[in-house]
């Protein structure tokens, strides 16, 4: 999601290093998935002319591996991009790694221009900020579209509730959790390069 006035890209659940983590465990996952995610991130940063990126949790997936070294090299090419991370449940790397990656780490939440950013799991909510509209991730929201027969499509989506907007997982190597919007809530399904509003 791009916050135009602040020149800020907001993403969730990058899960950097996840495919490497699975390969290290003996599960054959193509390295190309990770490269495609990074290339997509580069394209979005360039097309939006983003000066800042807020990651609402799960920037990384697990312990260090070669893919995270690749990200450090990528980060050198984008050193002018300010990166803020609100830690998620998978962000378990040593603080030194985030420092080397020039990532500003926020333990529970980040408040900026009247909005609150946090990962979305059971992290504590600061009482003074609980009234602010919140952007989060963690859930990997998706929606199911059903046809006349038994066919269906499960698509990742942006889910905007009354008090919280939940972003889809940026990484393609994740599942989805089906959301059921209530009256007055909006969902934008990601159908290829199209956004479909529900």
Backbone bond lengths (Angstrom), bond angles and torsions (degrees), N, CA, C in turn:
res aa  C-N    CA-C-N  psi(-1)  N-CA   C-N-CA  omega(-1)  CA-C   N-CA-C  phi
1 X - - - 1.442 - - 1.524 106.67 -
2 X 1.349 116.97 136.59 1.463 120.22 -178.24 1.514 110.14 -110.66
3 X 1.317 116.06 124.20 1.459 124.62 177.96 1.521 106.47 -95.16
4 X 1.309 115.42 92.47 1.459 121.29 -167.75 1.523 113.19 -59.81
5 X 1.354 117.84 -45.46 1.468 120.46 -176.49 1.528 112.07 -60.90
6 X 1.330 116.51 -30.87 1.463 120.82 -178.40 1.528 112.71 -100.82
7 X 1.339 116.67 1.86 1.464 122.09 -177.83 1.540 110.58 51.25
8 X 1.335 114.17 43.33 1.465 121.12 -172.64 1.515 111.33 -122.30
9 X 1.322 115.28 127.52 1.454 122.62 174.11 1.527 107.88 -91.68
10 X 1.325 116.80 131.17 1.465 121.49 179.58 1.525 107.78 -115.33
11 X 1.316 116.28 121.86 1.464 121.48 -178.31 1.526 109.50 -132.58
12 X 1.315 115.42 160.99 1.461 121.41 177.85 1.523 109.88 -135.73
13 X 1.300 115.18 148.83 1.462 121.92 168.10 1.530 113.35 55.15
14 X 1.331 115.03 57.93 1.466 120.00 173.95 1.533 110.66 -69.07
15 X 1.311 116.79 -34.30 1.474 122.81 -179.72 1.527 111.79 50.25
16 X 1.336 115.41 48.70 1.463 120.14 177.84 1.527 109.82 -59.97
17 X 1.298 116.34 132.81 1.455 121.60 178.44 1.517 114.57 88.44
18 X 1.324 117.99 1.95 1.466 119.55 -176.50 1.527 111.98 -67.17
19 X 1.326 117.37 -43.45 1.468 118.59 -179.29 1.524 110.25 -64.88
20 X 1.355 117.32 -37.87 1.459 120.83 176.21 1.522 111.99 -64.30
21 X 1.322 116.36 -37.07 1.464 121.89 177.63 1.530 110.27 -61.57
22 X 1.337 116.64 -43.09 1.463 120.41 179.65 1.526 111.09 -68.89
23 X 1.339 116.67 -40.63 1.468 119.32 178.76 1.524 111.08 -63.01
24 X 1.338 116.14 -39.55 1.464 120.34 178.59 1.524 110.65 -61.98
25 X 1.326 116.57 -28.49 1.471 121.48 178.89 1.524 112.11 -87.12
26 X 1.353 117.41 5.21 1.456 120.88 176.15 1.513 114.93 90.01
27 X 1.337 116.58 9.89 1.470 120.32 179.23 1.525 107.54 -99.61
28 X 1.313 117.13 121.27 1.471 122.43 -174.35 1.525 111.03 -74.55
29 X 1.321 115.53 99.42 1.465 121.98 177.09 1.523 107.10 -118.77
30 X 1.332 118.59 126.06 1.465 120.28 -177.31 1.522 112.79 -61.38
31 X 1.330 115.80 134.38 1.460 122.68 177.13 1.530 110.85 -63.38
32 X 1.326 116.30 -24.26 1.468 121.27 -177.07 1.538 112.42 -61.44
33 X 1.329 117.78 -26.61 1.469 120.53 179.50 1.521 109.90 -61.69
34 X 1.335 115.81 -46.17 1.467 120.85 -179.93 1.526 110.80 -64.44
35 X 1.329 116.63 -44.79 1.469 120.45 179.11 1.529 111.04 -60.62
36 X 1.336 116.45 -39.32 1.471 120.44 179.58 1.529 110.94 -65.22
37 X 1.327 117.48 -39.59 1.466 120.71 177.17 1.522 111.31 -62.27
38 X 1.336 116.98 -45.38 1.466 120.33 179.04 1.525 111.33 -64.29
39 X 1.330 116.95 -40.54 1.461 120.19 179.31 1.529 110.94 -65.03
40 X 1.321 116.47 -39.06 1.469 120.72 177.27 1.533 110.55 -63.60
41 X 1.329 116.04 -39.12 1.468 120.46 177.77 1.528 110.46 -63.53
42 X 1.318 116.57 -43.98 1.468 121.25 177.38 1.530 110.32 -58.23
43 X 1.324 117.10 -47.34 1.472 121.28 -178.61 1.520 111.42 -60.16
44 X 1.334 116.11 -41.37 1.475 119.43 -179.01 1.526 110.64 -68.20
45 X 1.327 117.18 -42.68 1.464 120.57 179.33 1.523 110.20 -59.69
46 X 1.337 116.71 -45.00 1.468 120.47 179.70 1.529 111.84 -66.37
47 X 1.330 116.76 -45.65 1.468 118.61 -175.85 1.524 112.04 -67.99
48 X 1.335 117.32 -32.87 1.471 120.44 179.14 1.522 112.83 -87.35
49 X 1.339 116.40 -15.20 1.459 121.70 -172.85 1.530 110.43 56.96
50 X 1.322 114.53 43.83 1.466 120.95 -177.79 1.523 110.75 -68.30
51 X 1.325 115.49 139.23 1.458 121.87 175.70 1.529 111.56 -106.60
52 X 1.333 115.55 -13.03 1.456 120.61 -177.84 1.529 108.46 -144.56
53 X 1.330 116.03 148.65 1.459 120.81 174.79 1.526 108.10 -132.14
54 X 1.330 115.70 125.83 1.456 121.33 173.92 1.527 107.17 -105.03
55 X 1.331 115.75 123.60 1.465 121.30 177.42 1.525 106.86 -105.41
56 X 1.337 116.01 116.22 1.458 119.36 -177.94 1.534 110.35 -90.68
57 X 1.311 114.43 58.59 1.454 121.43 171.48 1.508 116.05 97.25
58 X 1.327 113.14 154.15 1.464 124.05 179.48 1.531 112.09 54.00
59 X 1.319 113.72 49.15 1.459 119.21 172.96 1.533 108.56 -65.64
60 X 1.327 115.89 -43.00 1.458 121.14 177.53 1.529 108.39 -110.09
61 X 1.319 115.88 169.21 1.468 118.19 -176.33 1.524 113.82 -108.28
62 X 1.323 117.11 -38.86 1.459 118.92 -173.84 1.521 108.42 -160.21
63 X 1.312 117.52 -141.78 1.461 121.77 -178.74 1.530 110.68 -73.41
64 X 1.343 114.93 167.42 1.466 120.40 -177.40 1.525 111.19 -63.60
65 X 1.337 115.10 144.75 1.460 121.50 173.26 1.528 107.87 -152.87
66 X 1.326 117.31 -176.93 1.473 121.14 -175.32 1.521 112.86 -61.42
67 X 1.326 116.41 -31.82 1.464 118.72 -179.81 1.524 110.84 -65.08
68 X 1.311 117.27 -34.33 1.456 119.83 177.90 1.518 110.78 -71.11
69 X 1.336 117.34 -31.29 1.468 120.29 172.67 1.527 109.83 -63.81
70 X 1.325 116.57 -38.94 1.465 120.99 176.83 1.533 110.23 -61.89
71 X 1.335 116.38 -38.86 1.464 119.33 178.24 1.527 110.65 -64.91
72 X 1.325 117.66 -39.26 1.467 120.06 178.12 1.528 110.45 -60.43
73 X 1.329 117.43 -40.29 1.472 120.80 175.79 1.524 110.54 -64.58
74 X 1.344 115.91 -42.65 1.471 121.31 177.62 1.519 109.85 -59.59
75 X 1.319 116.04 -40.97 1.468 121.72 -177.90 1.520 111.00 -63.44
76 X 1.328 117.75 -35.19 1.469 121.04 177.19 1.520 111.05 -61.10
77 X 1.333 116.70 -33.74 1.468 120.63 179.03 1.527 111.97 -74.66
78 X 1.326 116.84 -18.82 1.470 121.89 -178.86 1.525 110.12 -123.59
79 X 1.312 115.56 44.03 1.470 120.34 -174.87 1.526 112.74 -67.26
80 X 1.332 117.97 -22.48 1.467 119.55 179.53 1.535 112.48 -79.95
81 X 1.323 117.70 -12.51 1.459 121.80 179.10 1.524 108.97 -77.18
82 X 1.328 116.97 120.30 1.461 120.82 175.17 1.525 108.18 -75.60
83 X 1.329 117.09 127.78 1.461 121.18 -179.80 1.522 109.45 -120.36
84 X 1.331 115.23 122.84 1.463 122.61 175.85 1.514 108.28 -114.10
85 X 1.334 116.31 131.94 1.452 122.03 178.04 1.520 109.74 -119.10
86 X 1.333 115.77 125.27 1.454 120.50 166.98 1.523 105.05 -94.52
87 X 1.314 116.83 114.48 1.466 120.45 -170.80 1.525 112.38 -58.77
88 X 1.338 114.06 138.96 1.452 122.04 174.20 1.514 110.22 -111.72
89 X 1.301 116.72 -178.87 1.466 121.37 -176.12 1.531 113.48 -65.88
90 X 1.337 118.51 -21.93 1.465 120.89 178.69 1.530 113.09 -92.83
91 X 1.316 117.69 -9.24 1.465 120.95 -177.18 1.527 110.09 -82.13
92 X 1.342 115.29 79.84 1.464 121.45 -172.42 1.521 113.00 -110.64
93 X 1.316 117.48 6.11 1.460 119.26 -179.01 1.522 110.49 -67.84
94 X 1.325 114.45 158.02 1.452 120.89 176.02 1.528 109.60 -62.19
95 X 1.322 116.47 145.64 1.464 121.24 -179.47 1.525 112.47 -56.08
96 X 1.343 117.07 -27.74 1.473 120.33 178.89 1.520 112.06 -60.98
97 X 1.343 116.54 -35.37 1.464 119.22 -179.25 1.533 110.03 -65.37
98 X 1.320 117.20 -45.47 1.463 120.54 179.65 1.527 110.39 -64.07
99 X 1.317 116.32 -35.60 1.463 120.45 176.66 1.524 110.54 -64.43
100 X 1.333 117.46 -44.61 1.470 120.87 177.51 1.520 111.29 -62.36
101 X 1.331 116.46 -30.53 1.460 121.37 -179.77 1.533 111.87 -86.54
102 X 1.325 117.30 5.00 1.473 122.26 -178.24 1.526 111.65 52.65
103 X 1.327 114.89 48.46 1.459 122.07 179.21 1.519 108.23 -112.32
104 X 1.340 116.99 124.80 1.461 121.88 175.23 1.522 107.93 -81.81
105 X 1.323 116.46 121.92 1.459 121.85 -173.96 1.527 110.53 -101.58
106 X 1.338 114.88 132.36 1.464 122.72 175.75 1.525 106.47 -118.58
107 X 1.314 116.52 123.95 1.464 121.20 -171.91 1.521 113.44 -68.44
108 X 1.329 119.06 -45.75 1.464 121.14 -173.36 1.519 112.95 -115.15
109 X 1.323 116.13 -44.71 1.453 119.47 -175.85 1.513 110.08 -160.29
110 X 1.313 114.84 165.15 1.457 123.00 174.11 1.513 106.29 -131.38
111 X 1.317 116.79 131.35 1.458 121.44 176.71 1.516 107.71 -113.29
112 X 1.340 115.85 128.94 1.465 120.78 -178.74 1.518 109.76 -147.08
113 X 1.323 116.16 125.43 1.460 122.68 173.97 1.534 112.71 51.58
114 X 1.330 117.18 40.87 1.453 120.98 175.95 1.525 115.50 82.58
115 X 1.325 117.34 9.24 1.465 121.69 175.84 1.524 109.13 -120.16
116 X 1.319 115.18 153.61 1.456 122.18 179.09 1.522 108.45 -114.57
117 X 1.313 115.98 137.25 1.461 122.20 178.87 1.528 107.68 -123.06
118 X 1.326 117.08 126.57 1.462 121.09 173.13 1.522 107.85 -153.08
119 X 1.332 115.67 169.66 1.461 118.23 -171.17 1.520 112.98 -71.46
120 X 1.315 117.08 -40.04 1.456 118.18 177.27 1.498 114.79 113.38
121 X 1.347 118.02 -6.40 1.452 118.61 174.37 1.527 108.32 -82.34
122 X 1.295 118.46 -160.86 1.459 121.06 -173.46 1.522 112.81 -82.45
123 X 1.312 117.01 42.35 1.450 120.11 175.71 1.521 108.79 -73.73
124 X 1.324 114.72 153.54 1.461 119.06 179.12 1.520 109.95 -63.93
125 X 1.340 114.84 144.21 1.454 121.05 175.27 1.518 108.40 -101.89
126 X 1.302 116.47 128.35 1.455 119.95 176.56 1.528 107.96 -71.09
127 X 1.322 116.07 127.80 1.469 120.55 -176.71 1.520 111.86 -58.09
128 X 1.321 116.41 -36.14 1.469 120.12 -176.77 1.529 112.43 -72.27
129 X 1.350 118.51 -13.56 1.469 120.14 -178.15 1.519 113.35 -117.32
130 X 1.326 117.93 0.46 1.469 119.30 -173.70 1.525 113.18 -66.78
131 X 1.339 118.20 -16.82 1.468 121.35 179.41 1.535 111.92 -83.50
132 X 1.330 118.12 -12.05 1.462 121.38 -177.07 1.524 110.99 -78.24
133 X 1.344 115.57 147.29 1.463 118.78 174.08 1.524 107.65 -64.62
134 X 1.330 115.85 134.12 1.462 122.07 -172.30 1.517 111.49 -113.65
135 X 1.324 114.97 138.34 1.462 121.54 171.51 1.524 107.72 -111.19
136 X 1.327 115.89 133.12 1.458 120.21 -176.37 1.523 110.74 -146.82
137 X 1.322 114.65 -178.63 1.457 122.34 176.71 1.517 108.79 -134.10
138 X 1.319 116.73 -125.30 1.457 126.24 172.46 1.532 114.49 73.18
139 X 1.316 117.93 -44.65 1.466 122.20 -172.15 1.530 111.97 -77.30
140 X 1.333 117.84 -27.70 1.469 123.03 -172.84 1.546 108.54 57.28
141 X 1.334 117.76 61.42 1.469 119.92 -173.57 1.518 113.26 -63.25
142 X 1.324 114.85 146.09 1.459 122.23 177.24 1.525 109.43 -146.73
143 X 1.303 114.90 163.69 1.459 120.44 179.32 1.529 107.83 -133.79
144 X 1.319 116.13 147.77 1.467 121.20 179.93 1.523 109.14 -106.11
145 X 1.335 116.02 127.80 1.465 122.45 175.13 1.520 106.87 -106.52
146 X 1.318 116.64 126.53 1.468 121.05 -177.17 1.529 110.40 -109.49
147 X 1.339 114.72 141.40 1.458 120.79 176.02 1.514 110.61 -93.37
148 X 1.333 116.68 -174.50 1.466 121.23 -178.97 1.525 112.70 -68.53
149 X 1.333 116.12 -30.84 1.465 119.68 176.56 1.519 109.14 -90.72
150 X 1.306 115.79 -143.57 1.462 119.55 178.68 1.525 112.32 -95.27
151 X 1.333 116.91 6.96 1.451 119.11 -179.05 1.534 110.55 -75.94
152 X 1.338 114.76 150.49 1.459 119.44 177.62 1.523 109.20 -154.83
153 X 1.322 114.47 160.04 1.458 122.14 174.78 1.519 107.86 -123.99
154 X 1.321 116.55 135.32 1.466 121.22 172.93 1.527 106.61 -107.86
155 X 1.324 116.91 118.83 1.452 121.66 -176.25 1.522 110.67 -121.91
156 X 1.335 117.07 141.45 1.467 118.78 172.63 1.521 108.89 -66.32
157 X 1.331 116.17 156.55 1.464 118.16 -177.16 1.524 112.18 -151.92
158 X 1.328 114.20 160.27 1.457 122.92 165.87 1.524 105.95 -89.50
159 X 1.314 117.24 132.49 1.464 121.69 -176.27 1.523 108.32 -122.41
160 X 1.333 116.45 110.83 1.459 121.51 -177.91 1.516 110.03 -107.73
161 X 1.344 115.22 103.91 1.454 121.59 177.01 1.517 110.56 -89.88
162 X 1.320 115.37 -172.12 1.464 120.62 -177.46 1.527 112.56 -68.44
163 X 1.336 117.15 -33.43 1.459 120.74 -176.25 1.522 113.64 -122.20
164 X 1.354 116.26 -7.00 1.451 119.22 -173.41 1.526 111.19 -148.85
165 X 1.332 114.62 137.99 1.462 121.38 172.06 1.515 108.58 -108.34
166 X 1.330 117.21 126.17 1.464 121.42 -178.80 1.523 108.72 -109.67
167 X 1.316 115.74 122.72 1.459 121.56 -177.81 1.522 111.03 -87.11
168 X 1.334 116.85 148.95 1.471 119.43 175.51 1.525 110.28 -70.24
169 X 1.301 116.72 158.85 1.463 120.86 174.52 1.520 108.44 -63.93
170 X 1.327 116.85 132.42 1.458 120.61 179.16 1.525 110.59 -71.23
171 X 1.326 116.35 -40.55 1.465 120.21 -179.09 1.525 110.76 -66.45
172 X 1.314 115.83 138.29 1.461 120.24 175.62 1.526 111.79 -75.88
173 X 1.335 116.29 -13.99 1.461 120.75 -176.57 1.535 110.11 -95.51
174 X 1.328 115.36 55.82 1.465 122.17 177.97 1.523 108.37 -143.15
175 X 1.297 115.82 162.90 1.462 120.51 173.20 1.521 109.69 -92.84
176 X 1.328 115.73 -170.90 1.466 120.32 176.25 1.525 109.44 -133.29
177 X 1.313 114.66 156.03 1.458 122.31 174.22 1.527 106.94 -113.53
178 X 1.319 117.41 123.53 1.460 121.05 -175.56 1.533 110.88 -70.10
179 X 1.320 115.41 125.02 1.470 121.17 177.86 1.523 109.06 -102.68
180 X 1.310 115.56 152.79 1.464 122.39 178.63 1.524 108.90 -124.56
181 X 1.334 116.88 95.21 1.467 119.11 -175.82 1.523 112.41 -62.48
182 X 1.326 114.05 142.97 1.458 120.86 175.94 1.525 108.89 -93.64
183 X 1.330 115.55 175.03 1.468 121.79 178.11 1.529 109.56 -54.81
184 X 1.321 116.35 129.26 1.457 121.31 176.81 1.519 114.50 87.27
185 X 1.319 117.80 -3.86 1.455 120.88 176.58 1.526 109.51 -96.89
186 X 1.334 116.32 154.47 1.460 120.72 -174.43 1.521 110.44 -125.46
187 X 1.317 115.42 140.09 1.463 122.30 176.72 1.522 107.87 -124.68
188 X 1.331 115.74 135.43 1.460 121.90 172.84 1.524 107.30 -116.07
189 X 1.309 117.15 107.89 1.465 121.27 179.86 1.527 109.51 -80.97
190 X 1.334 115.80 143.64 1.456 122.03 177.74 1.519 108.01 -94.59
191 X 1.321 115.50 104.60 1.460 121.85 -179.77 1.522 108.40 -112.32
192 X 1.323 115.90 87.99 1.468 120.28 -174.54 1.520 108.97 66.98
193 X 1.332 117.27 -120.16 1.458 120.91 178.81 1.528 111.84 -98.42
194 X 1.309 115.83 7.46 1.477 121.54 -179.11 1.518 110.60 -104.37
195 X 1.345 114.94 149.00 1.463 122.19 170.57 1.527 106.35 -107.53
196 X 1.336 117.24 126.67 1.450 121.93 -179.29 1.514 108.10 -114.27
197 X 1.328 116.73 121.50 1.470 120.99 -176.27 1.527 111.41 -87.35
198 X 1.349 114.64 138.05 1.466 121.69 175.57 1.514 107.91 -126.99
